[in-house]
Amino acid sequence: MTARLEKVEIVSLEIERPKPEHPWMKFAGMFKDDPDFEEVQAFIEEDRRQLDAEMEIYYHQLDVEEKVK
């Protein structure tokens, strides 16, 4: 082993790591010319408001039930 190590040459090598593209960048702007995009956004916002309101009622009921115990 010592004989082999005497003949070894250590070389330093700098390798530049590739900078990966952000995974969402390929989707950026994909709906910029879509005429239905604003309508879809409005639907999503309304649906989110409705779900938030339902969850608020649900959590309030849980709080009331917890106080009754």
C-alpha positions as CSV (number, residue, x, y, z in Angstrom):
1,M,0.0,0.0,0.0
2,T,2.8,2.4,0.9
3,A,4.5,1.7,-2.5
4,R,1.4,2.6,-4.3
5,L,0.8,5.8,-2.3
6,E,4.3,7.0,-3.1
7,K,3.4,7.2,-6.8
8,V,0.1,8.9,-6.3
9,E,-0.4,12.5,-7.5
10,I,-3.1,14.6,-5.9
11,V,-4.8,16.9,-8.4
12,S,-7.2,19.6,-7.5
13,L,-10.0,20.1,-10.0
14,E,-12.6,22.8,-9.8
15,I,-15.9,21.8,-11.4
16,E,-18.5,24.5,-11.9
17,R,-21.9,23.3,-10.8
18,P,-24.7,24.0,-13.3
19,K,-27.3,26.5,-12.1
20,P,-30.6,24.7,-12.3
21,E,-33.6,26.6,-13.7
22,H,-36.2,27.4,-11.1
23,P,-38.9,24.7,-11.5
24,W,-41.8,27.1,-11.9
25,M,-40.1,29.4,-14.5
26,K,-41.2,27.2,-17.4
27,F,-44.8,28.1,-16.4
28,A,-44.3,31.9,-16.1
29,G,-46.6,33.8,-18.4
30,M,-48.3,30.8,-19.9
31,F,-51.7,32.3,-19.4
32,K,-50.9,35.9,-20.5
33,D,-52.9,35.7,-23.7
34,D,-55.7,33.4,-22.3
35,P,-59.1,35.2,-22.5
36,D,-60.5,33.0,-19.8
37,F,-57.7,33.6,-17.3
38,E,-59.4,36.4,-15.4
39,E,-62.7,34.5,-15.1
40,V,-60.8,31.4,-13.7
41,Q,-59.0,33.7,-11.2
42,A,-62.3,35.2,-10.1
43,F,-63.8,31.7,-9.6
44,I,-60.8,30.5,-7.6
45,E,-61.0,33.6,-5.4
46,E,-64.7,33.2,-4.7
47,D,-64.2,29.5,-4.0
48,R,-61.4,30.3,-1.6
49,R,-63.6,32.9,0.2
50,Q,-66.4,30.3,0.5
51,L,-64.1,27.6,1.9
52,D,-62.6,30.1,4.3
53,A,-66.1,31.1,5.6
54,E,-67.1,27.4,6.0
55,M,-63.9,26.7,7.9
56,E,-64.5,29.7,10.2
57,I,-68.0,28.4,11.0
58,Y,-66.6,24.9,11.6
59,Y,-63.8,26.2,13.9
60,H,-66.4,28.3,15.8
61,Q,-68.5,25.3,16.4
62,L,-65.5,23.4,17.7
63,D,-64.8,26.2,20.1
64,V,-68.4,26.2,21.3
65,E,-68.3,22.4,21.8
66,E,-65.1,22.7,23.7
67,K,-66.5,25.3,26.1
68,V,-69.6,23.1,26.7
69,K,-67.4,20.2,27.9
